[in-house]
Structures are given as C-alpha cells and as structure tokens.
C-alpha cells in the first residue's frame, strides 16, 4: 500500500507503516528526523498532485485550532488563521485518495467543520499519556484499542518552553502509530 503521512516531520507514523512493509512517506516543510529518502520536504498539495496514494494520514497544524489555546481564539488574526487551517483541512479531505484520516487535538475543527468520527487517547494504545486526539475518517474504521492502560499522565501540556516545544507536542505516540499501521495497513 502507498501511504502519505502529511504534516509529519518525525516519521513516527511513516516508520510504523514501513515496518509493516508499506511504501510510506512523510511530508512536511520541516526536514525529517527520520530517513530523508522517505520524506518530501515541500507543500503537501504539490506531492498529492504528482503522486498517487492509497491512504493519506494528515496532521494539520493545531496551533490555531486546539482548545489548549482557547484564551487566544478571539483575536482577529487568529480567527483568520483558523479559517485558513480549516480550508487546508477541507482541501485535504476532498483530495482523491480513497482512504483518509485527519488527526487533530480537541478543538475548533469540531465546531467549524464537523464532529470527529473518533476520539482516542495514547493510553488506549499502551503509551502512559493523556492527549485527547480527534480522528476524522474517510473509508477507514475507527481504531480499536490495543493495550488500554485505563489512564495516563498529561505530559504534553507540561512540556516546558523551548525552541523544540511545538515539535515535541506535535509528535504522534508510537502506540497510536502502530495501531494505525496494523489496523489500517491491511485494508488493501
């Protein structure tokens, strides 16, 4: 299966699919932390126009959408940034890929676009963390819990200020990535 993981510099999800034998690539404006041979460092729409994929998993930037930034949402320029991100998400959703997952934290996408198909936690998949994550799914089943720990620590919000803070908070937990590869990777 050919898989594109958009807005992913870490290659955590990409590696999970590659480990299952899939032809998986990441795409981001940032350089990858993984293997650059599996990474497009460019605009995701440019990649989607010239390459064909069976599955697209997209992690649009949540800076202007997540409820963690709710106190800043009424500032006019942030509202414009929200709409820009919303248009980005809708364009990804309409792209001609048979199976699509869009991932984002609990936030404005639910009210600006539509309710998510599923809300998951890292502790549902064996990672001892709490980070409510919404999934909007097109032709994909909801992820089934693989190793439910029953709860987790809210470590994401406790990430100290640094130049790496945004990157550290945006990484997908490995348990979730492995569940995506195991459960969605066998659909074709």
C-alpha positions in Angstrom: 0.0 0.0 0.0 1.2 3.5 -0.8 0.8 5.8 2.2 1.4 9.5 2.6 1.6 11.0 6.1 1.2 14.7 5.7 2.4 17.4 8.1 4.8 14.8 9.8 8.5 15.6 10.3 9.1 12.9 12.9 8.3 9.9 10.7 6.8 8.1 13.7 3.6 7.1 11.7 5.6 6.7 8.5 8.0 4.2 10.2 5.2 2.2 11.7 3.8 1.7 8.1 7.2 1.0 6.6 7.9 -1.6 9.4 4.7 -3.4 8.2 6.1 -3.5 4.6 4.2 -0.5 3.2 5.5 2.1 0.8 5.1 5.0 3.2 6.3 8.6 3.0 6.1 11.7 5.2 5.7 15.2 4.0 6.4 18.5 5.8 8.0 21.8 5.3 10.4 20.9 8.1 13.3 18.5 7.5 12.6 15.0 8.7 14.0 13.4 11.9 13.9 10.1 10.0 15.2 8.9 6.7 15.1 11.7 4.1 14.6 9.1 1.3 11.1 8.6 2.6 10.3 12.3 3.1 9.0 15.1 0.9 10.1 18.4 2.3 7.6 20.5 0.4 4.0 21.5 0.1 1.7 18.5 0.6 -0.5 19.5 -2.3 2.4 19.5 -4.7 3.1 16.0 -3.7 -0.5 14.9 -3.9 -0.8 16.4 -7.4 2.1 14.3 -8.8 2.0 11.1 -6.7 -0.8 8.6 -6.1 -1.5 7.1 -2.7 -4.0 4.5 -1.3 -4.0 6.1 2.2 -3.5 9.6 3.4 -3.0 10.4 7.1 -2.8 14.1 7.8 -1.8 16.0 10.9 -2.6 19.7 10.2 -1.0 22.3 12.4 -3.2 22.7 15.6 -1.7 26.0 16.8 -4.9 27.9 15.9 -7.4 25.2 16.5 -6.6 23.3 19.7 -8.7 24.1 22.9 -5.4 24.5 24.7 -5.1 27.9 23.1 -8.7 28.9 23.7 -7.9 32.1 25.5 -6.3 33.4 22.3 -9.1 32.4 19.9 -11.0 35.8 19.9 -8.0 37.7 18.5 -9.0 38.7 14.9 -5.8 37.5 13.2 -6.0 34.1 15.0 -9.6 33.7 13.7 -8.3 34.3 10.2 -5.6 31.7 10.8 -8.3 29.3 12.0 -10.2 29.7 8.8 -7.0 29.2 6.7 -6.3 26.0 8.5 -10.0 24.9 8.1 -9.7 25.4 4.3 -6.5 23.4 4.3 -8.2 20.5 6.1 -11.2 20.6 3.8 -9.0 20.6 0.7 -7.1 17.5 2.1 -10.4 15.8 2.8 -11.6 16.4 -0.8 -8.4 15.2 -2.4 -9.0 12.0 -4.5 -7.5 9.5 -2.1 -9.7 6.5 -1.2 -8.9 6.4 2.5 -8.1 9.5 4.6 -7.5 10.2 8.3 -7.2 13.7 9.7 -5.8 13.9 13.2 -6.0 17.0 15.5 -6.5 17.6 19.2 -9.9 18.5 20.6 -10.6 22.0 19.2 -12.3 24.2 16.7 -12.5 21.7 13.8 -15.4 20.1 15.6 -17.4 23.4 15.5 -16.1 24.9 12.3 -16.3 21.7 10.2 -17.9 18.6 11.8 -17.6 16.3 14.8 -14.8 13.8 14.7 -15.5 10.1 14.0 -13.4 9.1 16.9 -11.6 10.5 19.9 -8.6 8.4 21.2 -6.0 8.7 24.0 -2.4 7.4 23.9 -3.1 5.3 26.9 -5.6 3.3 24.8 -2.6 2.0 22.8 -0.1 1.3 25.6 1.5 4.8 26.0 1.1 6.1 29.6 0.0 9.5 28.5 -3.2 11.5 28.1 -3.7 13.6 25.0 -7.3 13.6 23.6 -6.9 13.2 19.9 -9.7 13.5 17.3 -9.8 11.4 14.1 -11.9 12.3 11.1 -12.1 9.1 9.0 -12.9 8.6 5.3 -13.4 4.9 4.4 -11.5 3.8 7.4 -12.8 2.0 10.5 -12.3 3.6 14.0 -9.1 2.4 15.7 -9.6 -0.4 18.2 -7.8 -0.1 21.5 -4.7 -2.4 21.6 -3.4 -2.0 25.2 -5.7 0.1 27.3 -3.9 1.3 30.4 -7.0 2.9 31.8 -5.5 6.4 32.1 -2.3 8.4 31.6 -0.4 11.5 32.6 -1.0 14.8 30.9 2.6 15.3 29.8 2.0 17.2 26.6 0.7 20.3 28.4 3.6 20.2 30.8 6.2 20.5 28.0 8.5 23.3 29.2 9.1 26.4 27.0 11.8 25.8 24.5 12.6 26.1 20.8 11.5 22.4 20.4 8.3 22.7 22.4 5.9 22.9 19.4 7.7 19.9 17.7 7.6 17.8 20.9 3.9 18.5 21.5 3.0 17.5 17.9 4.6 14.1 17.8 2.3 11.1 17.5 2.7 8.5 20.2 4.2 5.2 18.9 1.3 3.1 20.2 -1.2 5.1 18.1 1.1 4.9 15.1 1.5 1.2 15.4 -2.3 0.7 15.7 -2.8 2.8 12.5 -0.3 0.6 10.6 -1.6 -2.7 12.0 -5.4 -1.9 11.6 -5.5 0.4 8.5 -2.5 -1.2 6.7 -4.3 -4.4 6.0 -7.3 -2.8 4.3 -6.0 -3.1 0.7 
